[in-house]
Amino acid sequence: MHIEADVSTGNHVALSLFVDSCVTTLSPYRDSSPRYAVIVFNGCLLNGRSDDTTSVFISPRPRQDTLKFMVDAFRFSGNTSNFIYITCHLKVTSAEQAPDPLNKACSFTKVSNVWSTVEGTRNICSCCEAGNCGQPGQSRRVNTLDSWPGRCFQREMSSGNGELSNALCLLNGVAMSSS
């Protein structure tokens, strides 16, 4: 599945978009079960760490306010439905701010057995392996269990902390919402 997230900056300052976390479920509720963590730890594409996957953030970005990633198609074990929900937490920073452990897009490169970033220094991804990205209380842990284009409809935007909320994206039969 090819997924693209972007934010319309309009007349605002230039922004960089990041995908903090994504989980897939069979219902629109991110805490429902079963669920599978795809992106965790403030931008670590955990799904790409598995032996049988090729999931990756696409580099370079087409624009600073756009981020693309690819996740291998899958089904939940024992379920025959062709429909899943992908719920992602998106956030933006000033485009002038350098990526850091709380604002990054990291993929695992199996050939070199290392985490790599879409931009910034590679060391911002070192926390992906240990799962301790960011300051205590800021990293959201998610328990993992064993075609372009889409349309996104933004209903509300919070400017207080720079995080996008309540957006729904429809991606070729997959509903993706930010929380």
C-alpha positions as a LaTeX table, in Angstrom:
\begin{tabular}{lrrr}
\hline
Residue & $x$ (\AA) & $y$ (\AA) & $z$ (\AA) \\
\hline
Met1 & 0.00 & 0.00 & 0.00 \\
His2 & 1.37 & 3.39 & $-0.95$ \\
Ile3 & 0.35 & 6.09 & 1.50 \\
Glu4 & 0.87 & 9.82 & 1.22 \\
Ala5 & 0.21 & 12.33 & 3.97 \\
Asp6 & 0.42 & 16.06 & 3.47 \\
Val7 & $-0.66$ & 19.26 & 5.13 \\
Ser8 & $-1.91$ & 22.36 & 3.38 \\
Thr9 & 0.17 & 25.24 & 4.70 \\
Gly10 & $-1.74$ & 27.96 & 2.87 \\
Asn11 & $-0.44$ & 31.33 & 4.04 \\
His12 & 1.27 & 29.84 & 7.11 \\
Val13 & 4.99 & 29.36 & 7.68 \\
Ala14 & 6.60 & 26.40 & 5.91 \\
Leu15 & 5.94 & 23.15 & 7.77 \\
Ser16 & 7.45 & 19.65 & 7.89 \\
Leu17 & 4.98 & 16.80 & 8.31 \\
Phe18 & 5.78 & 13.67 & 10.34 \\
Val19 & 3.86 & 10.47 & 11.01 \\
Asp20 & 4.26 & 9.83 & 14.74 \\
Ser21 & 2.48 & 6.47 & 14.83 \\
Cys22 & 0.15 & 4.24 & 12.80 \\
Val23 & $-1.82$ & 1.16 & 13.77 \\
Thr24 & $-4.03$ & $-1.05$ & 11.61 \\
Thr25 & $-7.28$ & $-2.50$ & 12.91 \\
Leu26 & $-10.45$ & $-4.12$ & 11.61 \\
Ser27 & $-12.59$ & $-1.28$ & 13.00 \\
Pro28 & $-12.23$ & 2.52 & 13.02 \\
Tyr29 & $-11.11$ & 2.44 & 16.67 \\
Arg30 & $-7.31$ & 2.49 & 17.12 \\
Asp31 & $-7.49$ & 0.66 & 20.45 \\
Ser32 & $-9.64$ & $-2.18$ & 19.10 \\
Ser33 & $-8.33$ & $-5.72$ & 18.76 \\
Pro34 & $-6.73$ & $-7.15$ & 16.78 \\
Arg35 & $-4.33$ & $-4.36$ & 15.94 \\
Tyr36 & $-0.92$ & $-4.21$ & 14.32 \\
Ala37 & 1.59 & $-1.40$ & 14.88 \\
Val38 & 3.12 & $-0.11$ & 11.65 \\
Ile39 & 4.83 & 3.11 & 12.81 \\
Val40 & 5.82 & 3.65 & 16.46 \\
Phe41 & 8.20 & 5.66 & 18.67 \\
Asn42 & 7.67 & 9.06 & 17.01 \\
Gly43 & 8.33 & 7.98 & 13.42 \\
Cys44 & 9.97 & 4.52 & 13.37 \\
Leu45 & 8.46 & 2.38 & 10.59 \\
Leu46 & 8.56 & $-0.81$ & 12.68 \\
Asn47 & 6.78 & $-2.88$ & 10.06 \\
Gly48 & 9.91 & $-2.71$ & 7.86 \\
Arg49 & 11.95 & $-4.48$ & 10.58 \\
Ser50 & 10.16 & $-7.80$ & 9.98 \\
Asp51 & 11.99 & $-10.34$ & 7.79 \\
Asp52 & 9.21 & $-10.74$ & 5.23 \\
Thr53 & 8.37 & $-7.06$ & 4.65 \\
Thr54 & 9.64 & $-4.23$ & 2.46 \\
Ser55 & 7.86 & $-1.33$ & 4.18 \\
Val56 & 9.75 & 1.96 & 3.93 \\
Phe57 & 9.45 & 5.74 & 4.03 \\
Ile58 & 9.98 & 7.11 & 0.51 \\
Ser59 & 12.99 & 9.39 & 0.17 \\
Pro60 & 13.42 & 12.13 & $-0.79$ \\
Arg61 & 10.21 & 13.91 & 0.12 \\
Pro62 & 8.36 & 15.46 & $-2.82$ \\
Arg63 & 7.81 & 18.57 & $-0.64$ \\
Gln64 & 8.64 & 19.35 & 2.98 \\
Asp65 & 4.94 & 19.27 & 3.94 \\
Thr66 & 4.45 & 15.82 & 2.33 \\
Leu67 & 5.57 & 12.38 & 3.49 \\
Lys68 & 5.11 & 9.13 & 1.59 \\
Phe69 & 5.54 & 5.60 & 2.82 \\
Met70 & 4.91 & 2.10 & 1.57 \\
Val71 & 3.52 & $-0.73$ & 3.70 \\
Asp72 & 3.18 & $-4.29$ & 2.45 \\
Ala73 & $-0.43$ & $-5.42$ & 2.04 \\
Phe74 & $-1.54$ & $-7.97$ & 4.63 \\
Arg75 & $-4.53$ & $-9.56$ & 6.32 \\
Phe76 & $-5.10$ & $-10.26$ & 9.95 \\
Ser77 & $-4.74$ & $-13.96$ & 10.69 \\
Gly78 & $-8.09$ & $-15.74$ & 10.53 \\
Asn79 & $-9.90$ & $-12.79$ & 8.94 \\
Thr80 & $-11.12$ & $-12.88$ & 5.35 \\
Ser81 & $-12.11$ & $-9.20$ & 5.08 \\
Asn82 & $-10.40$ & $-7.11$ & 2.40 \\
Phe83 & $-10.92$ & $-3.94$ & 4.46 \\
Ile84 & $-8.68$ & $-2.57$ & 7.22 \\
Tyr85 & $-8.38$ & 0.77 & 8.99 \\
Ile86 & $-5.08$ & 2.58 & 9.33 \\
Thr87 & $-5.11$ & 5.16 & 12.10 \\
Cys88 & $-2.15$ & 7.51 & 12.22 \\
His89 & $-1.09$ & 10.33 & 14.49 \\
Leu90 & 0.35 & 13.12 & 12.32 \\
Lys91 & 2.27 & 16.17 & 13.50 \\
Val92 & 3.98 & 19.17 & 11.96 \\
Thr93 & 6.99 & 21.25 & 12.90 \\
Ser94 & 8.47 & 24.39 & 11.44 \\
Ala95 & 10.36 & 23.44 & 8.27 \\
Glu96 & 13.36 & 25.27 & 9.75 \\
Gln97 & 13.50 & 22.85 & 12.69 \\
Ala98 & 15.97 & 20.00 & 12.13 \\
Pro99 & 14.56 & 16.46 & 12.52 \\
Asp100 & 15.19 & 14.96 & 15.96 \\
Pro101 & 14.23 & 11.79 & 17.89 \\
Leu102 & 10.69 & 13.15 & 18.44 \\
Asn103 & 10.23 & 14.36 & 14.84 \\
Lys104 & 11.61 & 11.90 & 12.30 \\
Ala105 & 10.81 & 9.41 & 9.54 \\
Cys106 & 12.98 & 6.29 & 9.98 \\
Ser107 & 13.00 & 3.02 & 8.02 \\
Phe108 & 14.98 & $-0.15$ & 8.62 \\
Thr109 & 17.42 & $-1.06$ & 5.85 \\
Lys110 & 17.86 & $-4.84$ & 5.92 \\
Val111 & 20.86 & $-4.92$ & 3.56 \\
Ser112 & 23.00 & $-2.87$ & 5.96 \\
Asn113 & 21.04 & $-3.87$ & 9.10 \\
Val114 & 20.61 & $-0.23$ & 10.16 \\
Trp115 & 17.87 & 2.35 & 10.68 \\
Ser116 & 17.99 & 5.24 & 8.19 \\
Thr117 & 16.15 & 8.56 & 8.06 \\
Val118 & 14.41 & 10.42 & 5.25 \\
Glu119 & 16.37 & 13.53 & 6.30 \\
Gly120 & 18.63 & 14.56 & 9.12 \\
Thr121 & 21.42 & 12.62 & 10.75 \\
Arg122 & 21.18 & 8.85 & 11.07 \\
Asn123 & 21.67 & 8.99 & 14.85 \\
Ile124 & 18.10 & 10.31 & 15.32 \\
Cys125 & 16.94 & 6.80 & 14.34 \\
Ser126 & 19.15 & 4.94 & 16.83 \\
Cys127 & 16.34 & 5.01 & 19.38 \\
Cys128 & 14.08 & 2.96 & 17.05 \\
Glu129 & 15.87 & $-0.28$ & 17.92 \\
Ala130 & 15.77 & 0.33 & 21.67 \\
Gly131 & 12.25 & 1.81 & 21.61 \\
Asn132 & 13.14 & 4.76 & 23.82 \\
Cys133 & 12.72 & 7.72 & 21.47 \\
Gly134 & 12.27 & 11.05 & 23.22 \\
Gln135 & 11.81 & 12.20 & 26.75 \\
Pro136 & 9.82 & 10.14 & 29.27 \\
Gly137 & 6.11 & 10.74 & 28.85 \\
Gln138 & 6.44 & 12.03 & 25.30 \\
Ser139 & 7.01 & 8.71 & 23.51 \\
Arg140 & 3.78 & 6.83 & 22.87 \\
Arg141 & 4.36 & 3.08 & 23.04 \\
Val142 & 2.10 & 0.79 & 21.04 \\
Asn143 & 2.02 & $-2.94$ & 21.75 \\
Thr144 & 2.76 & $-4.87$ & 18.57 \\
Leu145 & 0.81 & $-7.99$ & 17.69 \\
Asp146 & 1.98 & $-11.27$ & 16.25 \\
Ser147 & $-2.13$ & 2.71 & $-4.95$ \\
Trp148 & $-1.53$ & 6.59 & $-4.77$ \\
Pro149 & $-3.66$ & 8.78 & $-4.58$ \\
Gly150 & $-6.03$ & 9.16 & $-1.65$ \\
Arg151 & $-8.24$ & 11.98 & $-0.47$ \\
Cys152 & $-7.90$ & 13.52 & 2.98 \\
Phe153 & $-10.60$ & 15.57 & 4.60 \\
Gln154 & $-9.35$ & 17.77 & 7.41 \\
Arg155 & $-12.02$ & 18.62 & 9.95 \\
Glu156 & $-9.99$ & 20.40 & 12.60 \\
Met157 & $-6.44$ & 21.62 & 13.15 \\
Ser158 & $-4.83$ & 22.34 & 16.47 \\
Ser159 & $-2.27$ & 25.13 & 16.36 \\
Gly160 & $-1.37$ & 25.05 & 20.05 \\
Asn161 & 1.13 & 22.21 & 19.88 \\
Gly162 & 1.54 & 21.86 & 16.12 \\
Glu163 & $-0.35$ & 18.59 & 15.84 \\
Leu164 & $-2.95$ & 17.79 & 13.21 \\
Ser165 & $-6.09$ & 16.18 & 14.57 \\
Asn166 & $-9.30$ & 14.67 & 13.27 \\
Ala167 & $-8.31$ & 14.08 & 9.66 \\
Leu168 & $-9.78$ & 11.23 & 7.63 \\
Cys169 & $-8.02$ & 9.84 & 4.59 \\
Leu170 & $-9.55$ & 7.39 & 2.13 \\
Leu171 & $-6.86$ & 5.41 & 0.35 \\
Asn172 & $-8.03$ & 2.89 & $-2.26$ \\
Gly173 & $-10.40$ & 1.07 & 0.06 \\
Val174 & $-8.42$ & 1.76 & 3.23 \\
Ala175 & $-9.64$ & 4.38 & 5.67 \\
Met176 & $-6.86$ & 6.23 & 7.46 \\
Ser177 & $-7.56$ & 8.74 & 10.20 \\
Ser178 & $-5.33$ & 10.77 & 12.44 \\
Ser179 & $-6.07$ & 10.89 & 16.12 \\
\hline
\end{tabular}
